[in-house]
Amino acid sequence: STDLTSTVGYDSIVQHLNDGRKNCKEFEDILKERAIIEEKYGKELINLSKKKPCGQTELNTLKRSLDVFKQQIDNVGQGHIQLAQTLREEAKKMEDFREKQKLHRKKIELIMEAIHKNRNLQYKKTMEVKQTGFCFLPYGALLYLFSLSHFWQLFLKLAQTKSALEDSDRSYQQSVITLEKIREEWQKEHIKACEFFETQECERINYFRNALWLHVNQLSQDCVQNDEKYEEIRKSLEMCSIEKDIDFFVNLRKTGSLAPAPVVYENYYNTERNATPVRSSVPVPISR
């Protein structure tokens, strides 16, 4: 601004930096909330795998597949809990980054606040001294308005006024010199502050971008790891054999390898006749 005492440009920069810090805080809050969701989801999956029965009476290869299925559900749950911890760590890093930038920026802001105050006070003082000098100027013109009888009285008054005017002008000149030094110092510090703020903003954008990139990679990695766990289930299911499970059940529960013998009719009234076997008309089930 052309107004020496204006801070509109500086205030705009500081506001932008504060907005950037707020944006980092919002992303940090998302990480924390996502961590809560992931942890809760992970615990629910673990409870599901431990407490909910699934195929307890199955046998052999299908049972192994179901055991792998439950174990991988547990592993997925553990993975979500680990992801929650990772997200909390990333949120803490973002918080530390924000606080670090805030601390460094505070030092610059204190310097700028002090130099703004000093600049404005000196400017006000200079303008006051300037106005004081101008107030003495009309006294010279009054000399022509008075009669000659008052000449010596007015001459003395004029001499005093002239001396005061010279003192005021010297004071004004010194104030201008002091103000110019302060202005040059302020301008130099303002440029340094802007360069520092620009560096901080570049760091913030770069850190924010990398943090978001890392977060997306973590989510993708979690999906890859989950898919690997699900692949274990698919591999286990590929090993599931209907024939083997049937054979396993037969071998486990079999009661023998021979069918019952035919039922023979015995004629108790004619014991001398040869007994001829009579097959039952009712089929006899074979229990294996």
Solvent accessible surface area in square Angstrom, and as a share of the most:
residue,aa,sasa,rsa
1,S,105,0.68
2,T,151,0.88
3,D,75,0.39
4,L,36,0.18
5,T,42,0.24
6,S,30,0.20
7,T,39,0.23
8,V,98,0.56
9,G,41,0.40
10,Y,21,0.08
11,D,72,0.37
12,S,71,0.46
13,I,56,0.29
14,V,25,0.14
15,Q,101,0.45
16,H,99,0.44
17,L,7,0.04
18,N,65,0.33
19,D,59,0.30
20,G,1,0.01
21,R,61,0.22
22,K,125,0.53
23,N,64,0.33
24,C,1,0.01
25,K,77,0.32
26,E,85,0.38
27,F,15,0.06
28,E,1,0.00
29,D,53,0.27
30,I,106,0.54
31,L,3,0.02
32,K,80,0.34
33,E,105,0.47
34,R,77,0.28
35,A,0,0.00
36,I,95,0.48
37,I,106,0.54
38,E,9,0.04
39,E,47,0.21
40,K,136,0.58
41,Y,104,0.40
42,G,0,0.00
43,K,106,0.45
44,E,97,0.43
45,L,25,0.13
46,I,19,0.10
47,N,63,0.32
48,L,87,0.43
49,S,9,0.06
50,K,139,0.59
51,K,154,0.65
52,K,125,0.53
53,P,79,0.49
54,C,50,0.30
55,G,31,0.30
56,Q,137,0.61
57,T,127,0.74
58,E,68,0.31
59,L,48,0.24
60,N,29,0.15
61,T,8,0.04
62,L,56,0.28
63,K,73,0.31
64,R,137,0.50
65,S,1,0.01
66,L,36,0.18
67,D,72,0.37
68,V,45,0.26
69,F,74,0.31
70,K,47,0.20
71,Q,95,0.42
72,Q,23,0.10
73,I,27,0.14
74,D,18,0.09
75,N,44,0.22
76,V,5,0.03
77,G,0,0.00
78,Q,90,0.40
79,G,16,0.15
80,H,16,0.07
81,I,48,0.24
82,Q,110,0.49
83,L,13,0.06
84,A,0,0.00
85,Q,85,0.38
86,T,32,0.19
87,L,0,0.00
88,R,82,0.30
89,E,83,0.37
90,E,25,0.11
91,A,1,0.01
92,K,109,0.46
93,K,108,0.46
94,M,1,0.00
95,E,56,0.25
96,D,71,0.37
97,F,28,0.12
98,R,16,0.06
99,E,73,0.33
100,K,122,0.52
101,Q,15,0.07
102,K,90,0.38
103,L,110,0.55
104,H,70,0.31
105,R,12,0.04
106,K,103,0.44
107,K,118,0.50
108,I,39,0.20
109,E,37,0.16
110,L,96,0.48
111,I,84,0.43
112,M,1,0.00
113,E,111,0.50
114,A,62,0.48
115,I,12,0.06
116,H,19,0.09
117,K,135,0.57
118,N,67,0.35
119,R,0,0.00
120,N,53,0.27
121,L,106,0.53
122,Q,21,0.09
123,Y,71,0.27
124,K,124,0.53
125,K,111,0.47
126,T,1,0.00
127,M,61,0.27
128,E,95,0.43
129,V,24,0.14
130,K,59,0.25
131,Q,104,0.46
132,T,68,0.39
133,G,10,0.10
134,F,102,0.43
135,C,90,0.54
136,F,54,0.22
137,L,100,0.50
138,P,80,0.51
139,Y,87,0.33
140,G,31,0.30
141,A,65,0.50
142,L,71,0.35
143,L,51,0.25
144,Y,186,0.71
145,L,136,0.68
146,F,97,0.40
147,S,64,0.41
148,L,154,0.76
149,S,98,0.64
150,H,83,0.37
151,F,67,0.28
152,W,187,0.66
153,Q,126,0.56
154,L,31,0.15
155,F,101,0.42
156,L,109,0.54
157,K,103,0.44
158,L,53,0.27
159,A,47,0.36
160,Q,103,0.46
161,T,12,0.07
162,K,119,0.50
163,S,57,0.37
164,A,35,0.27
165,L,45,0.23
166,E,75,0.33
167,D,69,0.36
168,S,12,0.08
169,D,60,0.31
170,R,140,0.51
171,S,49,0.32
172,Y,54,0.21
173,Q,97,0.43
174,Q,103,0.46
175,S,6,0.04
176,V,61,0.35
177,I,86,0.44
178,T,45,0.26
179,L,17,0.08
180,E,68,0.31
181,K,131,0.56
182,I,15,0.08
183,R,69,0.25
184,E,94,0.42
185,E,83,0.37
186,W,38,0.13
187,Q,82,0.36
188,K,121,0.51
189,E,32,0.15
190,H,43,0.19
191,I,88,0.45
192,K,111,0.47
193,A,1,0.01
194,C,35,0.21
195,E,102,0.46
196,F,61,0.25
197,F,4,0.01
198,E,113,0.51
199,T,72,0.42
200,Q,6,0.03
201,E,23,0.10
202,C,78,0.47
203,E,86,0.39
204,R,23,0.09
205,I,94,0.48
206,N,69,0.35
207,Y,66,0.25
208,F,41,0.17
209,R,145,0.53
210,N,72,0.37
211,A,18,0.14
212,L,87,0.43
213,W,170,0.60
214,L,75,0.37
215,H,17,0.08
216,V,80,0.46
217,N,73,0.37
218,Q,26,0.12
219,L,41,0.20
220,S,56,0.36
221,Q,91,0.41
222,D,13,0.07
223,C,84,0.50
224,V,77,0.44
225,Q,70,0.31
226,N,16,0.08
227,D,76,0.39
228,E,101,0.45
229,K,37,0.16
230,Y,92,0.35
231,E,61,0.27
232,E,78,0.35
233,I,22,0.11
234,R,108,0.39
235,K,102,0.43
236,S,18,0.12
237,L,90,0.45
238,E,137,0.61
239,M,140,0.62
240,C,40,0.24
241,S,25,0.16
242,I,132,0.67
243,E,122,0.55
244,K,121,0.51
245,D,25,0.13
246,I,100,0.51
247,D,80,0.41
248,F,80,0.33
249,F,92,0.39
250,V,37,0.21
251,N,94,0.48
252,L,94,0.47
253,R,140,0.51
254,K,113,0.48
255,T,108,0.63
256,G,36,0.34
257,S,112,0.72
258,L,160,0.79
259,A,54,0.42
260,P,80,0.50
261,A,85,0.66
262,P,77,0.49
263,V,90,0.52
264,V,76,0.44
265,Y,119,0.45
266,E,93,0.42
267,N,49,0.25
268,Y,169,0.64
269,Y,213,0.81
270,N,45,0.23
271,T,112,0.65
272,E,164,0.73
273,R,162,0.59
274,N,138,0.71
275,A,67,0.52
276,T,87,0.50
277,P,95,0.60
278,V,77,0.44
279,R,183,0.67
280,S,59,0.38
281,S,114,0.73
282,V,104,0.60
283,P,119,0.75
284,V,83,0.48
285,P,113,0.71
286,I,113,0.57
287,S,78,0.50
288,R,169,0.62
